[in-house]
Amino acid sequence: MINEQIRDKEVRLIDVDGEQLGIVPVKEAQRIADEKKLDLVKISPNAKPPVCKIMDYGKHRFDQQKREKEARKKQKVISIKELRLSPNTDTHDINVKIKKAKEFLQDGDKVKVSVRFRGRELGHTEVAFKIFDNFAEAVSEYGVVEKAPKMEGRSMAMFLAPKNS
């Protein structure tokens, strides 16, 4: 709440410099703020009496938005990239997928490697475990196995996380 929106009878007033002016009536606090051509801003509404500060509210809001924007810039969004294989994927094709997985891990993304089974392939799930072992060993320089290979319906999946995190 700012200026005329403050409905309390008395407030604890803090000056622009952070100096406490004591408990004063709201009208008096508003008059002091008007003399300095600044706003009266309610900082702590739950205190007894509420705490108000004299400040330039527009500048305060601008600085606050600037800080929030900086915080958003610094945060890293981790996304999950998926690579799909099949039990009879050839060696060269797996090497291409490994190269792609290394790129994703270097960028800081997690990688989901999945092997899709069709028809009779479902009876030979041990092939997928071999593929996953080779895959994890090949990318061990850049990432670690976050979630071991596990069956999910007709496919088996393994999650890799970047090593630096």
KAGIFEN-V277641 format. One record per pair of residues at least 12 apart in sequence whose ideal C-beta (glycine too) atoms are under 10 Angstrom apart, sorted by the first residue. I is the first residue (numbers start at 0). J is the second residue. D is the distance in whole Angstrom. If there is no record, write none. Layout:
# KAGIFEN-V277641
i: {I	I}
j: {J	J}
d: {D	D}
This chain:
# KAGIFEN-V277641
i: {0	0	0	0	0	0	0	1	1	1	1	1	1	1	1	1	2	2	2	2	2	2	2	2	2	2	2	2	3	3	3	4	4	4	5	5	5	5	5	5	5	5	5	6	6	6	7	7	7	7	7	7	7	7	8	8	8	8	9	9	9	9	9	9	9	9	9	9	9	10	10	10	10	10	10	10	10	10	10	10	10	10	10	10	10	10	10	11	11	11	11	11	11	11	11	11	11	11	12	12	12	12	12	12	12	12	12	12	12	12	13	13	13	13	13	13	13	13	13	14	14	14	14	14	14	14	15	15	15	15	15	15	15	16	17	19	20	20	22	23	23	25	25	25	25	25	28	28	28	29	29	31	32	32	32	32	32	33	34	35	35	35	36	37	37	37	37	37	37	38	38	38	38	38	38	38	38	38	39	39	39	39	39	40	40	40	40	40	40	40	42	75	75	75	76	76	77	77	77	77	77	77	77	78	78	78	78	78	79	79	79	79	79	79	79	79	80	80	80	80	80	80	80	80	80	80	80	80	81	81	81	81	81	81	81	81	82	82	82	82	82	82	82	82	82	82	82	82	82	83	83	83	83	83	83	83	83	84	84	84	84	84	84	84	84	84	84	84	85	85	85	85	85	85	85	85	85	85	86	86	86	86	86	86	86	86	86	86	86	86	86	86	87	87	87	87	87	88	88	88	88	90	93	93	93	93	93	94	94	96	96	96	96	96	96	97	97	97	97	97	97	97	98	98	100	100	100	100	100	100	100	100	101	101	101	101	101	101	102	103	103	103	103	103	104	104	104	104	104	104	104	104	104	104	104	105	105	105	105	105	105	106	107	107	107	107	108	108	108	108	109	109	109	109	109	109	109	109	110	110	110	110	110	110	110	110	110	110	111	111	111	111	111	111	112	112	112	112	112	112	112	112	112	112	112	112	112	113	113	113	113	113	113	113	113	113	114	114	114	114	114	114	114	114	114	114	114	114	114	115	115	115	115	115	115	116	116	116	116	116	117	117	118	120	121	121	121	124	124	124	126	127	127	127	127	127	127	128	128	128	128	130	130	130	131	131	131	131	131	131	131	132	132	132	134	134	134	135	135	135	135	138	138	139	139	140	141	141	141	141	142	142	142	142	142	142	142	143	143	143	143	143	143	144	144	144	144	145	145	145	145	145	145	146	146	146}
j: {39	40	41	42	44	49	51	32	38	39	40	41	51	54	56	59	25	28	29	32	33	37	38	39	40	41	51	56	25	29	39	39	40	41	25	28	29	39	40	41	44	49	51	25	41	49	24	25	28	41	44	48	49	51	24	25	26	48	21	22	23	24	25	27	28	47	48	49	51	22	23	24	25	27	28	29	39	41	42	43	44	46	48	49	50	51	52	23	28	42	43	46	47	48	49	50	51	52	24	25	27	28	31	32	39	48	50	51	52	53	28	40	42	43	50	51	52	53	54	31	32	35	37	52	53	54	32	35	37	52	53	54	55	53	52	50	51	53	48	48	51	39	41	48	49	51	51	52	53	51	53	53	51	52	53	54	56	53	53	53	54	55	55	52	53	54	55	56	58	51	52	53	54	55	56	57	58	59	51	52	53	54	56	52	53	54	55	56	59	60	54	107	108	164	107	108	106	107	108	109	160	161	164	103	106	107	108	109	103	108	109	110	111	158	159	160	99	100	102	103	104	106	108	109	110	111	112	159	103	109	110	111	112	113	156	158	95	96	97	99	100	103	110	111	112	113	114	134	159	96	111	112	113	114	115	154	156	96	112	113	114	115	127	130	131	134	154	155	113	114	115	116	117	120	126	127	130	154	114	115	116	117	120	121	123	124	125	126	127	129	130	155	117	120	123	126	130	114	115	126	130	133	112	130	133	134	137	133	137	110	112	130	134	137	138	112	133	134	135	136	137	138	137	138	112	134	135	137	138	141	142	159	137	138	140	141	142	159	141	138	141	142	159	161	138	140	141	142	143	159	160	161	162	163	164	140	141	142	161	162	163	161	160	161	163	164	142	159	160	161	142	145	146	158	159	160	161	164	134	138	141	142	145	157	158	159	160	161	145	146	156	157	158	159	127	130	131	134	135	138	144	148	155	156	157	158	159	127	131	148	151	154	155	156	157	158	126	127	128	130	131	134	148	150	153	154	155	156	157	127	152	153	154	155	156	150	152	153	154	155	153	154	153	153	150	153	154	148	150	155	155	148	150	154	155	156	157	147	148	155	157	148	155	157	144	147	148	155	156	157	159	144	148	157	148	157	159	147	148	157	159	159	162	159	162	162	159	161	162	163	158	159	160	161	162	163	164	158	159	160	161	162	164	157	158	159	160	157	158	159	160	161	164	158	159	160}
d: {9	8	4	10	7	9	9	9	5	7	5	7	9	9	5	10	10	10	7	7	9	10	6	5	8	10	10	8	9	7	9	9	10	8	6	8	8	7	9	5	9	8	7	8	10	10	9	6	10	8	9	7	5	8	7	7	9	8	10	5	7	6	7	9	9	10	5	8	10	7	7	8	6	9	6	10	8	8	10	10	10	9	6	5	7	4	10	8	9	9	8	7	9	5	7	5	7	9	10	9	8	5	7	9	8	10	8	6	8	7	10	10	7	10	7	7	4	7	9	8	10	9	10	8	6	9	9	7	7	8	5	6	8	9	8	9	10	9	6	9	9	8	10	10	9	8	6	10	8	9	10	7	9	9	5	9	10	10	10	6	10	10	9	10	5	6	6	8	10	10	9	7	6	7	4	8	10	8	5	8	6	9	9	5	8	6	9	6	7	10	9	6	10	9	9	9	10	6	6	6	9	8	8	9	9	9	5	7	9	7	5	7	5	8	10	10	8	8	9	4	9	9	5	7	5	7	10	10	10	10	8	4	8	6	9	10	10	5	9	6	6	8	6	7	5	7	10	9	9	9	9	8	5	8	6	8	10	6	7	7	5	8	8	6	9	8	10	10	10	6	6	8	7	7	10	9	9	10	6	8	6	9	5	9	6	8	9	4	6	9	7	9	10	8	10	8	10	8	10	10	7	9	10	7	7	7	8	10	8	10	8	10	8	10	10	9	8	6	10	10	5	6	9	9	7	7	10	8	5	8	7	7	8	6	8	5	8	10	9	9	9	9	8	9	6	9	4	4	9	7	8	5	7	9	10	10	6	9	8	10	9	8	10	5	8	7	10	10	9	7	8	7	10	6	7	5	7	9	9	8	10	7	9	9	7	4	8	9	10	9	6	7	5	8	10	8	7	6	9	9	10	8	9	7	5	8	7	9	10	9	8	5	7	4	8	10	8	4	9	6	7	10	8	10	10	6	5	8	9	9	10	7	5	8	10	9	9	5	6	7	7	10	10	9	9	7	10	9	7	6	10	7	9	9	5	10	9	10	6	8	10	9	9	9	8	8	5	8	9	5	10	10	9	10	10	7	8	9	9	7	7	6	9	10	8	8	9	7	6	9	10	4	6	5	5	9	9	10	7	6	8	6	9	6	7	6	8	8	4	6	4	10	10	4	9	9}
